[in-house]
Amino acid sequence: MLPSKEELALTIDEAEWDALRAHLHRGGLILVDDSLDLADTAHRVAADDVEAIQHLMENGMLGKPSDSKIRTWEEDKHKKFAMLIVSPYVLFQEKMPTFH
């Protein structure tokens, strides 16, 4: 059964670049633009919403991180990211969510 956006929001976690790097090497690390809601984007990926995902990718709001971003993160392996697992992918953002 497909988890709801709310259920996915509850699974958002924090990870350092060093921990995320392993997913990059297997091709499963997906950068989500900071302007997007991480849980909503993860829900679209989990639901296989091809049209929405393709639109986000074409507009550079969803996809594999650029080499320049990776180099920046390699210099600060303790940088923290918001992340959410939607197997087989790990979706992540540079911004950290505000928890209430």
Secondary structure as UniProt FT lines:
FT   HELIX           5..9
FT   TURN            10..11
FT   STRAND          13..16
FT   HELIX           17..25
FT   TURN            26..27
FT   STRAND          29..32
FT   TURN            34..35
FT   HELIX           38..46
FT   TURN            47..48
FT   HELIX           50..58
FT   TURN            59..60
FT   STRAND          62..63
FT   HELIX           67..74
FT   TURN            77..78
FT   STRAND          80..86
FT   TURN            87..88
FT   STRAND          89..93
//
